[in-house]
Amino acid sequence: MTSLYQILMLILDVVWFIMIAHIIMSWLINFQVLNPYQPLVRQIWDGLNRILEPIYGRIRQFLPATGGLDLAPLVAFLILIAIRIILQNNIALFL
């Protein structure tokens, strides 16, 4: 059962890194540090969006409209941290 815990934590770590990369890249694109019309930047951006859009889409269904401010990444990030805390506090169930 310990290996199940480690696999779950590994998956959460990978998702965490992907979300951080997406958030930082969105800032760099919005502040015009990165050009989204360059092929490499476009491919990375599209790949990150394809991975995270199913998660963000479900969260956006429950959030109120906030104009140009997208709170879905923040909510997803908080949910991810909460899941990690719950798993770490209940590690005894996996032993």
C-alpha positions in Angstrom: 0.0 0.0 0.0 3.0 2.3 0.5 3.7 2.1 -3.2 0.1 3.3 -3.9 0.7 6.3 -1.7 4.0 7.0 -3.5 2.3 6.7 -6.9 -0.4 9.1 -5.9 2.1 11.6 -4.6 4.1 11.3 -7.8 1.1 12.0 -9.9 0.2 15.0 -7.8 3.8 16.3 -8.1 3.7 16.0 -11.9 0.4 17.9 -12.1 1.8 20.5 -9.7 4.8 21.1 -11.9 2.6 21.3 -15.1 0.3 23.8 -13.4 3.3 25.9 -12.3 4.7 25.9 -15.8 1.3 26.9 -17.2 0.9 29.7 -14.8 4.4 31.1 -15.3 4.0 30.8 -19.1 0.7 32.6 -19.1 2.3 35.5 -17.2 5.2 35.6 -19.6 2.8 35.6 -22.6 0.6 38.3 -21.0 3.6 40.5 -20.3 4.9 40.0 -23.8 8.1 38.3 -22.8 7.2 35.3 -24.9 5.8 35.5 -28.4 2.9 33.0 -28.7 3.4 33.0 -32.5 6.8 31.3 -32.3 6.4 27.6 -33.2 8.1 26.2 -30.0 6.2 28.5 -27.7 2.9 27.7 -29.5 3.5 23.9 -29.2 4.3 24.1 -25.5 1.4 26.4 -24.8 -1.1 24.3 -26.7 0.2 21.1 -25.0 -0.2 22.6 -21.5 -3.7 23.9 -22.4 -4.8 20.5 -23.7 -3.6 18.8 -20.5 -5.1 21.3 -18.1 -8.3 22.5 -19.9 -10.4 19.4 -18.7 -9.5 20.3 -15.1 -10.0 24.1 -15.5 -13.2 23.6 -17.6 -15.0 21.7 -14.8 -13.9 24.3 -12.2 -15.1 27.2 -14.4 -18.6 25.7 -14.4 -18.9 26.4 -10.7 -17.2 29.7 -10.6 -19.1 33.0 -11.1 -18.2 35.1 -14.1 -15.4 37.5 -13.1 -14.8 39.3 -16.4 -11.3 39.0 -17.7 -9.9 37.3 -14.5 -9.7 33.5 -14.6 -9.7 32.0 -11.2 -9.8 28.4 -12.3 -6.0 27.9 -12.1 -6.0 29.3 -8.5 -8.9 27.1 -7.4 -7.3 24.0 -9.1 -4.0 24.8 -7.4 -5.7 25.1 -4.0 -7.6 21.8 -4.6 -4.3 20.1 -5.5 -2.6 21.3 -2.3 -5.6 20.2 -0.2 -5.5 16.7 -1.8 -1.7 16.5 -0.9 -2.4 17.5 2.7 -5.2 15.0 3.0 -3.0 12.2 1.7 -0.1 13.2 3.9 -2.3 13.3 7.0 -3.8 9.9 6.3 -0.6 8.1 5.3 -1.4 5.6 8.1 -4.2 4.2 5.9 -1.6 3.2 3.3 0.8 1.4 5.6 
